[in-house]
Amino acid sequence: MYRVAVCDDDKRITETVSTMIGGWNSEVQVRSFRSGEELLKDYRPYQAVFLDIDMKGMNGIETGKKIREIDKTVKIIYLTAYRDYVAGAFRVHAFQYLLKPVKEKEVHQVLKDIFEYGQPMGYEVLDFQTGKGLLCLPTDEIYYFEYRERKVQIVTKDEVYSMQERISNIEKRMKSYGFSMPHQSFVVNMLHVKNVSTGRILLDNGTEIPLAQKKQKVWKQELLSYLAGRVEERN
């Protein structure tokens, strides 16, 4: 039996998300809560908790921290209306973030990642100090970093963020998360690489990234090693 909790101070959202979960598998046991206090008061082991960040009273970040004190393995999926995640959210080790209005397809994909794949393909959430403040992003949402006009641009599906940093420092920090440097001005997420040709890397969002001639052989080997590792994770 799958056990899932949904916590949001908006009754419409708890009902909608609960219905989406039931639509994925009618055997999932779903319990709904309207506040972090209510969830914690009657907390029992869950495999997943869908948790609103911006709640009245105890917010989702504080609730998540309390959950982590008593349950180290539950997958926390944050629901948020903002792409700039609240500072501190990354410390809770969230499994995923879903933007409101929540889409049924995304809820079902999260449930598949948790329950069907055995070893969930969760992605680390990292913090970046940008010009607009602290930004928390799951690594899979980042397509690439580009050094331009003495700043590093963080390029995601929907937004571009800017920060003061050296691209070499970005390469070192992101290497263990599947990122590689095919050109002196770019650090690319190999998760999003669709195709490689002479001097060019095509990402799955249609963006072309330059591949330095002197790096072609080494970089292609890095990509092959990365892909082989992903195959092993799936098996």
C-alpha positions, 0 to 999 in steps of 0.5 A: 500500500502506498501512503502519501500525505498532501498538506496545503492551507488551500482546500481546493489544492489538497482536493485537486492534488489528492484526486490527481494522485488517486487517478495515478493509482486508486490503491494509494492511501492519501491523507490531506492536511490544512496546516503544517501543525496538523500534519505533524500532530498526527504524523505517521510514516509516509512514502511521500509528502506533497507540501505547500511552501507558503502556508499560514502559521508554520510554513512548508520549510519549517514543516519540512525541517520538523518532518526530517527530524522524525523521518529521514526517508520520506520524499518531500515534494514542495508545491510553490507558486514561485520559481525562486524557491524560498531560501532554506528549502534546499536544507530539507533535501526535497525530492522535487518542486512542482509549480502551481497550478499543479499539472496532473502529468507532473504529479504522475511523473513524480509518483512514477519516479518514487514508486515504480523505478525502485531507485528514484531518479531524484535530483539534488537541489543546489543554492546559488547567490544571484543578483536577485538573492538566494536561488534554489534549483534542482540540478535537472532544471539547469540546462547550462551555465554561460560566462558572459559580460563578466557574469555567469548566466544560469539558463533554465527552461523558463528563466535566465539568472545572473550571478558574480562567479568564475566559470571555472568555479562552476565547473568544479562545483557542478562536475559531480552532478553530471555537468561538463565544460565543452568550451571555455565559456560554457558548463553544460548539463549532460542530462539535456544533451540530445546530439553532438556534431563537429563543433556543436552540442545540441540540447533537448530545448533546441539550444546549440552550445559550441564544442571547442575543437581541442576538447572534442575527443575528451568531452565526447568520452565524458558524455559516453561515461555519463550515459553509461552511468545513467544506464547502470542506475536504471538497472 
